Amino acid sequence: MNWQMDHAYQRYRGPIAIAVVIALVVICVGIALDYQRTRNHQLALREAADLSMNAMLKQLIERLDNQLLAADGLAHTLKEHGGFDIRSIDQQARQELDRSPSLLAVAIAPNNELARLITRTEAVGDGMVPLAGDIANIDADSLARQLRDFRASERSLLVESAEDTTLTLAVPLAGDDGRPWGLLALLIDENQFLIDAGISPSTSSMDIQETTKTGWMHVSIHHLHPSGKTRLTGEDLSDLTPIASSIPVAGGAWEIMAAPPEGWDAVPDDQTSFRLMLVVSGFAMIIPVFVASVLVAERNRHITMLKSRESKLLELSQRFSLAMETSNIGIWEVTGDNHLTWDARAAALHGCFGETAHNRLDEWLRSLHPDDIDSAEAHFFTCICSTGPCTQVYRVKLADGDIRYLRSAGASYRNLNGTTRTTGIVWDVTSDMMVHQTLRSAKEDSDIKNAE
């Protein structure tokens, strides 16, 4: 019995184990989907950042080239057509100022001394007295010092300090004899220049193109020149592993770095809702699987238990049949309509043929000894009407004329469907009766002899 119970529990655990495996697979698939989605987002972020970086570099280079072309054009006009007359380029300078929003002023410095400053609203300086003070919100003293200290022989972009928001593009000029004449310089508004290139000076950031998520990056720009490095905008981004590039500028280069605010390990903005959807979907798959597995496991357990009970019942039935066969006990049964049936042993005890399904009540009455018909009939009807056991001994006539004593015991019970059924057993007690009669005869003979 124990091994059958163990087998039942094994069959019970099997579907549960399968459900657990399926649940683990679903969880692993969900984790893999979340990881792959995050990874795809990071790759897309890197790709979009590269595209945005390239677009920004293109804008910076284009605007620097435009400023260089403007400076070269003004320098050419001043030398070739104006004969170094500092007033000769006023009109052309104002055209360049109107064309370029980031251009603040044009400065002319014969012998590197600031002599004339052309802005959108005015042109100051006659070349006789060096300019100084504040002119149209431009620090003429700082500009004059910057031009006076200029020693390069080629065009150079000057950045005085990180706090200075003005870029100075200086173009050295020489006379026909090759001797240095002085400088022509363009004053560029650094903030407007960066805005035109897609960079926000106030936040040192830029928008990321081709994506609607994590839509901006930190930007850091440093001006590299022979005497060192000057920061134009942004902070140190080395902790964010930025993408870096450089572009050549007049007299040096710009080192440009950019990185997302959360680094390259940034997660999608809707990751929480996506994970919630994965959890809900996972439960929607796992819960029915567990319910089905429990039902299947319970069904398997019931089947195993039923098979165990069936085996036990069969064993008991075999033992019962062996006991009945050994003791030669027959079984009779009466249904609610007085339909009497025998098994083969009961039929043989009454001297009749084997087990059949038809009513054997008349056949039973014919087999009875005439003197026992009344008591046997009374026993028959008592068993039908009584729920307690009833017993009776009666005689039957065999085909060879012998008399056999049979003892019958039975009781009535009600089925679950409401029908009544009477069941009983019958066995041969001829030997017992013969012994009883012999003992009684011996006692009677003894009593007579004692009386004499």
C-alpha positions as CSV (number, residue, x, y, z in Angstrom):
1,M,0.0,0.0,0.0
2,N,2.9,2.4,0.8
3,W,4.4,2.0,-2.6
4,Q,1.0,2.7,-4.2
5,M,0.8,5.9,-2.1
6,D,4.3,6.9,-3.1
7,H,3.4,6.3,-6.8
8,A,0.3,8.4,-6.4
9,Y,2.4,11.3,-4.9
10,Q,5.0,10.9,-7.7
11,R,2.2,11.2,-10.3
12,Y,1.0,14.3,-8.3
13,R,4.4,15.9,-8.3
14,G,5.0,15.3,-12.0
15,P,2.6,18.0,-13.4
16,I,3.6,20.4,-10.7
17,A,7.2,20.0,-11.7
18,I,6.3,20.6,-15.3
19,A,4.4,23.7,-14.3
20,V,7.4,25.0,-12.4
21,V,9.6,24.4,-15.4
22,I,7.2,26.3,-17.7
23,A,7.0,29.1,-15.2
24,L,10.8,29.3,-15.1
25,V,10.9,29.4,-18.9
26,V,8.3,32.2,-19.0
27,I,10.3,34.2,-16.4
28,C,13.6,33.6,-18.4
29,V,11.9,34.7,-21.6
30,G,10.6,37.8,-19.9
31,I,14.0,38.7,-18.5
32,A,15.6,38.1,-22.0
33,L,13.0,40.3,-23.6
34,D,13.6,43.1,-21.1
35,Y,17.4,42.8,-21.5
36,Q,17.2,42.7,-25.3
37,R,14.9,45.7,-25.4
38,T,17.2,47.7,-23.1
39,R,20.2,46.6,-25.2
40,N,18.4,47.7,-28.4
41,H,17.6,51.0,-26.7
42,Q,21.2,51.6,-25.8
43,L,22.4,50.7,-29.3
44,A,19.9,53.0,-30.8
45,L,20.9,55.7,-28.3
46,R,24.6,55.2,-29.4
47,E,23.7,55.4,-33.0
48,A,21.5,58.4,-32.6
49,A,24.2,60.1,-30.6
50,D,26.8,59.5,-33.3
51,L,24.4,60.9,-35.9
52,S,23.7,64.0,-33.7
53,M,27.5,64.4,-33.0
54,N,28.3,64.3,-36.7
55,A,25.5,66.7,-37.5
56,M,26.8,69.1,-34.8
57,L,30.4,68.8,-36.1
58,K,29.1,69.6,-39.6
59,Q,27.3,72.7,-38.4
60,L,30.4,73.9,-36.5
61,I,32.7,73.4,-39.4
62,E,30.3,75.0,-41.8
63,R,29.9,78.1,-39.6
64,L,33.7,78.3,-38.9
65,D,34.3,78.1,-42.6
66,N,31.8,80.8,-43.3
67,Q,33.5,83.1,-40.8
68,L,36.9,82.4,-42.3
69,L,35.5,83.2,-45.8
70,A,34.0,86.4,-44.5
71,A,37.3,87.4,-42.8
72,D,39.3,86.5,-45.9
73,G,36.9,88.5,-48.1
74,L,37.1,91.6,-45.9
75,A,40.9,91.3,-45.6
76,H,41.2,91.0,-49.4
77,T,38.9,94.1,-49.9
78,L,40.9,96.1,-47.3
79,K,44.2,95.3,-49.0
80,E,43.5,95.1,-52.7
81,H,40.7,97.6,-53.1
82,G,40.9,99.9,-50.2
83,G,44.7,100.3,-50.1
84,F,44.5,99.6,-46.4
85,D,42.1,102.4,-45.8
86,I,40.4,101.4,-42.6
87,R,37.1,103.0,-43.8
88,S,37.0,101.2,-47.1
89,I,35.3,98.1,-45.8
90,D,32.5,99.6,-43.7
91,Q,29.7,98.7,-46.1
92,Q,30.9,95.2,-46.8
93,A,31.5,94.6,-43.0
94,R,27.9,95.6,-42.3
95,Q,26.7,93.2,-44.9
96,E,28.6,90.4,-43.2
97,L,27.2,91.5,-39.9
98,D,23.6,91.4,-41.2
99,R,24.2,88.0,-42.8
100,S,25.7,86.3,-39.7
101,P,23.7,86.6,-36.4
102,S,26.7,85.4,-34.4
103,L,29.0,88.1,-35.8
104,L,29.3,91.0,-33.3
105,A,31.8,93.4,-35.0
106,V,34.7,93.8,-37.3
107,A,37.9,95.2,-35.9
108,I,40.9,96.7,-37.9
109,A,44.2,97.0,-36.2
110,P,47.1,98.6,-38.1
111,N,50.4,97.6,-36.5
112,N,48.2,95.4,-34.2
113,E,46.7,98.5,-32.5
114,L,42.9,98.6,-32.5
115,A,42.0,101.6,-34.7
116,R,38.5,101.0,-36.0
117,L,35.5,98.9,-34.8
118,I,32.5,98.3,-37.1
119,T,29.3,97.1,-35.5
120,R,25.7,96.8,-36.8
121,T,24.9,100.3,-35.6
122,E,28.1,102.3,-35.9
123,A,31.7,102.4,-37.0
124,V,34.1,103.9,-34.4
125,G,37.7,105.0,-34.8
126,D,39.7,107.0,-37.4
127,G,43.0,105.3,-37.1
128,M,44.6,108.2,-35.3
129,V,43.8,107.3,-31.7
130,P,43.7,103.7,-30.4
131,L,40.2,102.7,-29.2
132,A,39.5,102.1,-25.6
133,G,36.6,101.7,-23.1
134,D,33.2,100.1,-23.9
135,I,32.0,100.3,-27.4
136,A,28.6,98.8,-28.2
137,N,28.9,96.4,-25.3
138,I,32.4,95.4,-26.5
139,D,35.3,95.7,-24.2
140,A,37.7,97.6,-26.4
141,D,40.5,97.5,-23.9
142,S,40.5,93.7,-23.7
143,L,40.2,93.4,-27.5
144,A,43.1,95.9,-28.0
145,R,45.3,93.9,-25.6
146,Q,44.4,90.7,-27.3
147,L,45.3,92.1,-30.8
148,R,48.4,93.7,-29.5
149,D,49.7,90.4,-28.2
150,F,49.0,88.5,-31.4
151,R,52.2,87.1,-32.9
152,A,51.0,84.4,-35.3
153,S,51.7,84.7,-39.0
154,E,48.5,82.9,-40.0
155,R,44.8,83.2,-39.2
156,S,44.0,82.2,-35.7
157,L,40.9,81.9,-33.5
158,L,41.6,83.6,-30.2
159,V,39.9,82.7,-26.9
160,E,41.0,84.8,-24.0
161,S,39.5,82.8,-21.1
162,A,36.7,80.3,-20.2
163,E,34.6,83.2,-18.9
164,D,34.9,85.2,-22.1
165,T,31.9,84.7,-24.4
166,T,33.5,86.4,-27.4
167,L,35.7,84.6,-30.0
168,T,38.1,86.6,-32.0
169,L,39.1,85.4,-35.5
170,A,42.3,87.3,-36.3
171,V,43.7,87.5,-39.9
172,P,47.2,89.0,-40.2
173,L,47.7,91.3,-43.2
174,A,51.0,92.2,-45.0
175,G,51.8,94.8,-47.6
176,D,53.0,94.3,-51.1
177,D,56.5,94.2,-49.9
178,G,55.7,91.3,-47.5
179,R,56.1,93.4,-44.4
180,P,53.3,92.9,-41.7
181,W,50.7,95.7,-41.9
182,G,48.4,94.7,-39.0
183,L,45.3,92.7,-38.3
184,L,41.7,92.3,-39.4
185,A,39.5,90.5,-36.8
186,L,36.0,89.2,-36.6
187,L,34.4,89.3,-33.1
188,I,32.0,86.3,-32.8
189,D,29.3,85.8,-30.2
190,E,30.2,82.4,-28.7
191,N,26.7,81.7,-27.3
192,Q,25.0,82.5,-30.6
193,F,27.5,80.6,-32.5
194,L,26.9,77.5,-30.4
195,I,23.1,78.0,-30.7
196,D,23.4,78.1,-34.4
197,A,25.2,74.8,-34.3
198,G,22.5,73.1,-32.2
199,I,24.2,73.5,-28.7
200,S,22.5,75.2,-25.7
201,P,25.1,77.3,-24.0
202,S,23.1,77.7,-20.8
203,T,22.9,73.9,-20.2
204,S,25.9,72.8,-22.4
205,S,23.6,70.3,-24.0
206,M,22.3,69.3,-27.4
207,D,19.3,67.4,-28.7
208,I,19.7,63.9,-30.0
209,Q,18.3,63.4,-33.4
210,E,16.4,60.3,-34.7
211,T,15.0,59.4,-31.3
212,T,12.2,60.5,-29.0
213,K,13.7,59.0,-25.8
214,T,16.5,60.4,-23.7
215,G,16.5,63.4,-26.0
216,W,19.6,65.3,-25.1
217,M,23.3,65.0,-24.3
218,H,25.9,66.9,-22.3
219,V,28.4,68.6,-24.5
220,S,31.9,69.8,-23.7
221,I,34.0,71.9,-26.1
222,H,37.7,72.9,-25.4
223,H,39.8,75.1,-27.6
224,L,43.3,73.7,-28.1
225,H,45.9,76.2,-28.9
226,P,49.8,76.3,-28.8
227,S,49.8,77.7,-25.3
228,G,47.3,75.2,-23.8
229,K,43.6,74.4,-23.6
230,T,40.6,76.7,-22.9
231,R,37.1,75.5,-22.1
232,L,34.4,77.0,-24.2
233,T,31.4,75.2,-22.8
234,G,30.5,72.2,-20.7
235,E,32.1,70.3,-17.9
236,D,34.4,67.3,-17.6
237,L,32.5,64.2,-19.1
238,S,35.2,61.6,-18.6
239,D,33.1,59.7,-16.1
240,L,30.3,59.2,-18.7
241,T,32.7,57.7,-21.3
242,P,31.8,60.3,-23.9
243,I,32.1,60.1,-27.7
244,A,34.9,62.4,-28.7
245,S,36.0,64.1,-31.8
246,S,38.0,67.2,-32.9
247,I,37.8,69.7,-35.7
248,P,40.6,72.0,-36.9
249,V,40.1,75.7,-36.4
250,A,42.4,78.5,-37.3
251,G,45.5,78.4,-35.2
252,G,44.5,75.2,-33.3
253,A,41.6,72.7,-32.9
254,W,38.4,72.2,-31.0
255,E,38.1,69.1,-28.8
256,I,34.4,68.1,-28.6
257,M,32.9,65.5,-26.3
258,A,29.3,64.4,-25.8
259,A,27.5,61.9,-23.6
260,P,23.9,61.2,-22.4
261,P,23.2,62.5,-18.9
262,E,22.7,58.9,-17.6
263,G,25.6,57.5,-19.6
264,W,25.3,54.8,-22.2
265,D,23.6,52.4,-19.8
266,A,20.5,54.5,-19.9
267,V,17.2,52.5,-19.9
268,P,14.1,53.2,-22.0
269,D,11.8,55.9,-20.5
270,D,8.9,53.4,-20.5
271,Q,10.8,50.5,-18.9
272,T,8.5,50.5,-15.9
273,S,5.3,50.1,-17.9
274,F,7.0,47.6,-20.2
275,R,8.1,45.5,-17.2
276,L,4.7,45.7,-15.7
277,M,3.2,44.5,-18.9
278,L,5.7,41.6,-18.9
279,V,4.7,40.7,-15.3
280,V,1.0,40.8,-16.1
281,S,1.5,38.7,-19.3
282,G,3.7,36.3,-17.4
283,F,1.0,35.8,-14.7
284,A,-1.6,35.4,-17.4
285,M,0.4,32.5,-18.8
286,I,1.7,31.0,-15.5
287,I,-1.5,31.0,-13.5
288,P,-3.5,28.9,-15.9
289,V,-0.6,26.5,-16.3
290,F,-0.4,26.1,-12.5
291,V,-4.2,25.6,-12.2
292,A,-4.2,23.1,-15.0
293,S,-1.2,21.3,-13.5
294,V,-2.9,21.1,-10.1
295,L,-6.0,19.7,-11.7
296,V,-4.1,17.2,-13.7
297,A,-2.0,16.2,-10.7
298,E,-5.2,15.8,-8.6
299,R,-6.8,13.7,-11.3
300,N,-3.7,11.5,-11.5
301,R,-3.7,11.1,-7.8
302,H,-7.3,10.2,-7.8
303,I,-6.8,7.7,-10.6
304,T,-3.9,6.1,-8.7
305,M,-5.9,5.9,-5.5
306,L,-8.8,4.4,-7.4
307,K,-6.5,1.9,-9.0
308,S,-5.1,1.1,-5.5
309,R,-8.6,0.6,-4.1
310,E,-9.6,-1.5,-7.1
311,S,-6.6,-3.7,-6.6
312,K,-7.4,-4.0,-2.9
313,L,-11.0,-4.8,-3.7
314,L,-9.9,-7.4,-6.2
315,E,-7.7,-8.9,-3.6
316,L,-10.5,-9.0,-1.0
317,S,-12.8,-10.4,-3.6
318,Q,-10.4,-13.2,-4.4
319,R,-10.0,-14.0,-0.8
320,F,-13.8,-13.9,-0.3
321,S,-14.3,-16.2,-3.3
322,L,-11.7,-18.6,-2.0
323,A,-13.3,-18.6,1.4
324,M,-16.8,-19.2,-0.1
325,E,-15.5,-21.9,-2.5
326,T,-13.7,-23.7,0.3
327,S,-16.7,-23.6,2.7
328,N,-19.1,-24.3,-0.2
329,I,-21.3,-21.3,0.7
330,G,-23.7,-20.1,-2.0
331,I,-25.1,-16.6,-2.4
332,W,-28.7,-15.7,-3.2
333,E,-30.3,-12.3,-3.9
334,V,-33.8,-10.9,-4.1
335,T,-34.6,-7.6,-5.8
336,G,-37.6,-5.4,-5.0
337,D,-40.0,-7.4,-7.2
338,N,-39.3,-10.7,-5.5
339,H,-36.9,-11.7,-8.2
340,L,-34.7,-14.5,-6.8
341,T,-31.2,-15.3,-8.2
342,W,-28.6,-17.8,-7.2
343,D,-24.9,-18.2,-7.8
344,A,-23.6,-21.5,-9.1
345,R,-22.9,-22.9,-5.6
346,A,-26.3,-21.9,-4.2
347,A,-28.0,-23.6,-7.2
348,A,-25.9,-26.7,-6.8
349,L,-26.8,-26.9,-3.1
350,H,-30.5,-26.9,-4.1
351,G,-29.8,-29.6,-6.7
352,C,-30.4,-27.3,-9.6
353,F,-28.3,-26.3,-12.6
354,G,-25.9,-23.4,-12.6
355,E,-26.1,-19.7,-12.2
356,T,-28.7,-17.8,-14.5
357,A,-30.3,-14.4,-14.5
358,H,-34.0,-15.5,-14.6
359,N,-36.2,-15.7,-11.5
360,R,-35.6,-18.9,-9.6
361,L,-38.3,-18.5,-6.9
362,D,-40.6,-21.3,-8.3
363,E,-37.6,-23.5,-8.8
364,W,-36.6,-22.9,-5.1
365,L,-40.1,-23.7,-3.9
366,R,-40.2,-27.0,-5.9
367,S,-36.9,-28.1,-4.3
368,L,-38.2,-27.7,-0.7
369,H,-39.3,-30.6,1.4
370,P,-43.1,-30.4,1.8
371,D,-42.9,-30.2,5.5
372,D,-40.6,-27.2,5.4
373,I,-42.3,-25.1,2.7
374,D,-44.2,-22.9,5.2
375,S,-41.2,-22.2,7.4
376,A,-39.0,-21.5,4.3
377,E,-41.5,-19.1,2.8
378,A,-41.8,-17.3,6.2
379,H,-38.0,-17.0,6.3
380,F,-38.0,-15.7,2.7
381,F,-40.5,-12.9,3.4
382,T,-38.9,-12.1,6.8
383,C,-35.6,-11.5,5.1
384,I,-37.3,-9.2,2.6
385,C,-39.0,-7.2,5.3
386,S,-36.3,-7.1,7.9
387,T,-33.1,-5.0,7.9
388,G,-31.6,-7.3,10.6
389,P,-30.1,-10.8,9.8
390,C,-32.6,-13.7,9.7
391,T,-31.7,-17.4,9.6
392,Q,-33.6,-20.6,8.9
393,V,-32.8,-24.3,8.4
394,Y,-34.8,-26.1,5.8
395,R,-34.6,-29.4,3.8
396,V,-34.5,-29.9,0.0
397,K,-35.2,-33.0,-2.0
398,L,-32.4,-34.0,-4.4
399,A,-32.9,-35.8,-7.7
400,D,-31.7,-39.1,-6.2
401,G,-34.2,-38.9,-3.4
402,D,-31.7,-37.8,-0.7
403,I,-32.6,-35.1,1.8
404,R,-30.2,-32.2,2.3
405,Y,-30.3,-29.8,5.2
406,L,-29.5,-26.2,4.3
407,R,-29.1,-23.1,6.5
408,S,-30.0,-19.8,5.0
409,A,-29.2,-16.3,6.4
410,G,-30.1,-13.0,4.9
411,A,-31.1,-9.4,5.4
412,S,-32.6,-6.5,3.4
413,Y,-31.0,-3.1,2.6
414,R,-31.8,0.0,0.6
415,N,-29.7,1.2,-2.3
416,L,-28.7,4.8,-2.8
417,N,-31.2,5.1,-5.6
418,G,-34.1,4.0,-3.3
419,T,-34.5,0.4,-4.5
420,T,-34.6,-2.5,-2.0
421,R,-32.3,-5.5,-2.3
422,T,-32.2,-8.6,-0.1
423,T,-29.0,-10.6,0.0
424,G,-28.2,-13.8,1.8
425,I,-26.1,-16.9,2.0
426,V,-26.9,-20.6,2.1
427,W,-24.7,-23.6,3.1
428,D,-25.0,-27.3,3.7
429,V,-25.6,-28.3,7.3
430,T,-26.6,-31.9,6.7
431,S,-23.7,-33.3,8.6
432,D,-24.4,-31.0,11.6
433,M,-28.1,-32.1,11.6
434,M,-27.2,-35.7,11.3
435,V,-24.8,-35.5,14.2
436,H,-27.5,-33.6,16.2
437,Q,-30.1,-36.2,15.4
438,T,-27.7,-39.0,16.3
439,L,-26.9,-37.3,19.6
440,R,-30.6,-36.7,20.3
441,S,-31.4,-40.4,19.5
442,A,-28.6,-41.5,21.8
443,K,-29.9,-39.3,24.6
444,E,-33.4,-40.6,24.1
445,D,-32.2,-44.2,24.2
446,S,-30.1,-43.4,27.3
447,D,-33.1,-41.8,29.0
448,I,-35.3,-44.9,28.3
449,K,-32.7,-47.2,29.7
450,N,-32.3,-45.1,32.7
451,A,-36.0,-45.1,33.3
452,E,-36.2,-48.9,33.3
